[in-house]
Each structure stands twice: as structure tokens, then as C-alpha cells.
Amino acid sequence: MTSLFETLRDRAQKRARYNETVAELSATTLDTRLDLDIYKDDIPRIAYKAVYGA
């Protein structure tokens, strides 16, 4: 059985990866994002799928 601390640690690590992914995608140039068909409003959704799946 997973302990409470392991669950909290896992969630904190995923949230940190989510924040890093959002920051990295946001830091790309507009030209790069458009080439990849990524729009600014899509960044949180893309980051969420990359980290949490679904």
C-alpha cells in the first residue's frame, strides 16, 4: 500500500514536471510553435497530457 507521503511526493513531482513543460513550451518562439501547430491556449492541455496522460 502506498503511503500518504509517497503519494504526496509523486503528485508534487508531477506538478513540477507540468510546470516545467508549460514553461518550456511557453518559451519557444511563436514561429516554432506555429510550425508545430501549437497555439498559446493549447500549452496547458499539451503539458497536462504529457505529464498525467489521458
ChimeraX attribute file (.defattr): number of C-alpha atoms within 10 A of each C-alpha:
attribute: neighborCount
match mode: 1-to-1
recipient: residues
	/A:1	4
	/A:2	6
	/A:3	8
	/A:4	9
	/A:5	9
	/A:6	11
	/A:7	11
	/A:8	11
	/A:9	12
	/A:10	12
	/A:11	13
	/A:12	12
	/A:13	13
	/A:14	15
	/A:15	15
	/A:16	13
	/A:17	17
	/A:18	20
	/A:19	15
	/A:20	13
	/A:21	19
	/A:22	18
	/A:23	14
	/A:24	12
	/A:25	19
	/A:26	15
	/A:27	10
	/A:28	10
	/A:29	10
	/A:30	13
	/A:31	10
	/A:32	11
	/A:33	16
	/A:34	11
	/A:35	10
	/A:36	9
	/A:37	10
	/A:38	15
	/A:39	13
	/A:40	12
	/A:41	8
	/A:42	12
	/A:43	18
	/A:44	17
	/A:45	10
	/A:46	16
	/A:47	20
	/A:48	18
	/A:49	12
	/A:50	13
	/A:51	16
	/A:52	12
	/A:53	8
	/A:54	6
